[in-house]
Amino acid sequence: MQSRLPILVFALVMAAIPFVPGIPPFWIVLLDNIGLSALVAMGLVLLTGVGGLTSFGQAAFVGFGAYTTALLTTAYGLSPWLTLPLSLVVSGLLAVLLGLITVRLSGHYLPLGTLAWGLGLFYLFSKLGFLGRNDGISAIPPLSIGSFRMLDPGSIYFAIWVAVILSALVTMNLLDSRTGRAIRALRRGHVAAEAFGVQTPRAKMLVFIHAAVLAGLSGWLYAHLQRAVNPTPFGAQAGIEYLFIAVVGGAGYVWGGVLGAAIVVILKEVLQSYLPLILPGSGQVETIVFGIMLVALLQLAPGGVWPWLMSLLPERRGGKKPDTSLKLEQRTRSRAEGGVLLQVEKARKQFGGVVAVNNVSFDVQAREIVALIGPNGAGKSTTFNLITGVLSATSGAISVLGKRVDRAPPQEIVKLGISRTFQHVKLVPDMTVLENVAIGAHLRGHSGPLAAMLRLDRADEAKLLAEAARQIERVGLAEQMHQLAGSLSLGQQRIVEIARALCVDPMLLLLDEPAAGLRHMEKQQLAKLLRDLRDGGMSVLLVEHDMGFVMNLADRIVVLDFGTKIAEGTPATIKTNPEVIKAYLGVAA
Amino acid sequence: MNTTIMLFLLQDGITNGAIYALLGLALVLVFAVTRVILIPQGEFVTYGALTYASLASGQMPGTAKLALAMGIGACAFELFVARKALHGRLILRSVLANIVLPAIVLTLTIYFAAQKPPVAVCIALSLAIVAMIGLYLYRIAFQPLAHTSVLVLLIASVGVHLAMQGLGLLFFGAEGQRGPAVLSGAFTAGSLRFTGQSITVYGITVAFIVGLWLFFGLTLYGKALRATAVNRLGARLAGIRTTLSGQIAFLLASVIGALSGIMIVPITTLYYDSGFLIGLKGFVAAIIGGLVSYPLTAVAALFVGIVEAFSSFYASNYKEVIVFMLLIPVLLLRSLAAPAVEEEKD
């Protein structure tokens, strides 16, 4: 994704800072605090900025990490190094528990739900006897390596920043992987990701746990820096503060979390130490100024400071083209020539009293292009949604190669080799064309999140990207491979969706208005592509309004009107069918 | 437990619940129209309450000056935005609404504060001051951010909350205050004693709910607000000024907040930072109501108030834990009942 050089430079600079002669020890304390906040903010970047799940509850996970080590090292005399994994595990497990309840929440229920348990847990910390109630736990032993005891902020500084830089690397690795693409697709809604086999609840849970573990790590470090814990820093205020660190820095960017932490911590410190000099004798002036500056900052850079800074740097885009010689395993196609691939029998879908699809039956044979046409509101897209499992049919049967699929979720249907595009383009606009298309190959990769974090997924990843690049070339968008998907024209975005669907290695391709927004030449190229695909053994079912395009391309046409099938046949017979003409023109011609 | 205690707790819960209902309604209103989750709602409560209490005890509340300062800021913002198309009437209107109006209210406040005014005057002045603060707040802080995501608006809302809470400390000090009852006197029915104050609370809550219902159902402005809530772009295309909708929403929210504050400050001592928790409980009610339904929010608020009253009696240590944890099962039920629909996030 990005070159590792700037990170190395950053690490060296951070390592050198304590050795600068004459540096005030107080600065080191500030840097410690920045590092601790940055860890939590980084998790939030992944959770909120990338995954679209807003959480106010992260301070509670910091609390879990801190209290775990505090309790175990003081009451049971465990070594802090032993409590490190335990702190992380406790945060992670509680994240699973809280995640099971809250991750399912949609829209703005989620942030409010996290606020609720954030507050609840804060009060719990301050009421439980074995956690010392409001006084908390003190006399926590310092971290030590051999006889070197990290007693002062200057020595634990290294532990904190090693943790920050490693966590940043791991998080960036995760984002730049198969799992990462699935996570980045979450923010744009579930339907597209699930259509390519992404288990969205699992992906959400994963980012939730990742963010909680980072917060737990921050809590563990905090406990050994302060050598005492009490409930105050784990309350709702802190949870909100972590969130605005992430937003101020730039919620979609890992380094935005670090920058945001630096801005907020330093700003607060400066306000606290210098404002009383300007305005003496007044109580909470720094909070007032802080609040006002926060609003002002958001008004100046609503996307956060990091992307704003990056836009000042000269643009460098145009990543390497993947090595397209690498091959992914192909689907074993056990199809008999001319067999029935997709069978729709009396499929019916009712929304309340509205019958969107009324007992429609048709089939798609192997190596065939079938067009589904009809006036607006005829139920074409609903039929697509029934076939791909986005909606489940009220009654009727849908089977693929003889296997019933009308109760199967989208993730199962795509496994059978049925992939689709959408009438309203569903790409992730801030991912490149290559990355978007690679989501299509999600099920053909095998590396999990841990492998991705440790960079053990590269061989698998190279094959996925190679496949994506091959499909992009096939649809004729090689030039645009490294552009952001959102920067393409709508017509091109539809073509990108086709490339993404082709990455599934499908037997049946479902295209919802693929030619809309294309120019004449582009339509001809698309028609040629679809014919080639058919001749290569694929079947295509498409919804389209451009009659010229459909009539020249389709082998067979199914016509729907008000949810009911009114005709089926070759283009020539459909053209002269009086029912069809009546449906389109309103009168018997 | 005996019936007397139960009835007493129930009564206590309903009084608090009525306040939460009002706050919940305001939150729903603001969120629906502007997508802002209004955390400073609690500050409207404390500002209203403490302005009222200060005035009643013959002190000059700092909020009146704040209103003037924010008015000047709002005027500056307004003129800056319209700098390309300035004309005399626009400038005049902006100066009148943003500077002259708060200046008049400030003068009146200074005049009345010196002579311990009657309750009605205190209420009128407090409401006017907080209403103006709410209006100018939208103009300064949120209108420039109207196009951004819910998350950014939320963070801005937190910033505003911090600033306003700090200002609250500056104006009213760290000590809590109580105000005189709006309606004195009491009567007993069976073993229960109804104070004039609690009757006021019920009356005003019901009046507001009915009023809002009429406002949204019957008036053009109410319908414009609903249209904005459903679809901003569509509303704009239909000729509705969405900024005006936002201003009305904030105006209503601040009036509701201030009124809630004035109603509870005779019952409990309020501090400069009490608003946050009170607002949050209104919030819990609003969420249970799904941030859309007014009647459901009102019922939920009563429920929250009653749960709070009972848990403060039986497990006072865990009162807050119980109230906030109450949300989780409700949220869970809600999201199970309505499976996630494809939402276009901005």
Interface residues (C-beta under 8 A of the other chain):
Chain A: T48 G52 T54 I101 T102 R104 L105 S106 G107 H108 Y109 P111 L112 G113 A116 W117 L119 G120 Y123 L124 K127 R187 R188 G189 H190 V191 I240 L243 F244 V247 V248 A251 S282 G283 Q284 V285 E286 T287 I288 V289 F290 G291 I292 M293 L294 V295 L298 Q299 P302
Chain B: F31 I37 A141 P144 L145 T148 V150 L151 V152 L154 I155 A156 V158 G159 V160 H161 L162 A163 M164 Q165 G166 L167 L169 L170 A174 L280 F283 V284 I287 L291 N317 Y318 E320 V321 F324 M325 L326 L327 I328 L331 L332 R334 S335 L336 A338 A340 V341 E342 E343 E344 K345
